[in-house]
Amino acid sequence: MGSPDFSVATLQGLYGAGHEIVCVYSQPPRPAGRGQKERPCPVHSAAQTMGIAVRNPENFKSRADCQAFTDLQADMAVVVAYGLILPQAILSAPRLGCVNVHASLLPRWRGAAPIQRAILAGDKQTGVCIMAMERGLDTGAVYMRRSLAITENMTGGMLHDELSAIGAELCLAAVSAISDGTMTAQPQPQDGVTYATKLNSVESRLDWSQSASSLARAVLAFDPWPGTWFEHNGERIKVLAARAEPDAKGWAAREKGVSGKTNSGQVLDLRPTVACANGVLVLERLQRAGRKPQDAAEFMRGYPLAIGDDLV
């Protein structure tokens, strides 16, 4: 039971290991692309190439959908970023229960967006947990966990790919051990609970009243989606890479064309460097709407961004 790219590696691992996958559940096809034609999600597409039956219920409020799941008589359900809340009737149906692959070191970052929230918070490590599912939000006991360092300049996309591969590997080991009866789950600690709320495009707008270091982390965390951006003269410009530096006051004092108090969001030099509440953000790679991504120097040759301009 899964939907996005993150889930595909686990499906492929289970299939390649010879497990009998009686059915795949994924989110229904959604309109996508310029033509807004319905497109199946990545797990749906992968299952089709394997010749596995796919079901796409909108939810499990229908008794018929719950019964159809029960009738599969599955030994276990493996759930990876499925995107639906599972009622107790579904959780209880498989003989060995439902097992979840979650991209954090629980109980830190329960919820929808643990990968990006870990980078945003400046965490030095994260990981994957294989968890027994219950009615609470990612509250189940943990069978296996593995940590991974969040390295400097690691983007949300990079971390996603590494955790997806780890999740697939751990899940295979856990499924075998649970099936053999050689593994029991351990309750999560009571301390250290945090929640990874769902991402939205609004929060990806760069808020210059924040610190430069937090904005630099946002640029990393929201790559590739939803991407960070600002507006200048009514045009939205994406920031694809940036780095934080200290001492915004020092920059303002020695740059020509900037006098008096420096406002957050003010352009301080033509690298370009932007003042933040604490420190400055050097923009390294940018993209205008409908244009290709450009390194800062190339971007500045073709775009009228000037010292003293205010970005919003």
Secondary structure, DSSP 4 states (H G I P E B T S, - for coil): -B-SHHHHHHHHHHHHTT-----EE-PPPEEETTTTEEE--HHHHHHHHHT--EE--S-S-SHHHHHHHHHT--S-EEEBS--SPPPHHHHTSSTT-EEEEESSSTTTTEES-HHHHHHHTT-SEEEEEEEE--SSTT-S-EEEEEEEE--TT--HHHHHHHHHHHHHHHHHHHHHHHHHT----BPPPSS---EEPPP-SGGGB--TTSBHHHHHHHHHHTTTTT-EEEEETTEEEEEEEEEEES-HHHHHHHSTT--SSPPTTBEEETTTEEE-SBSEEEEEEEEETTS--EEHHHHHHHS---TTPBP-
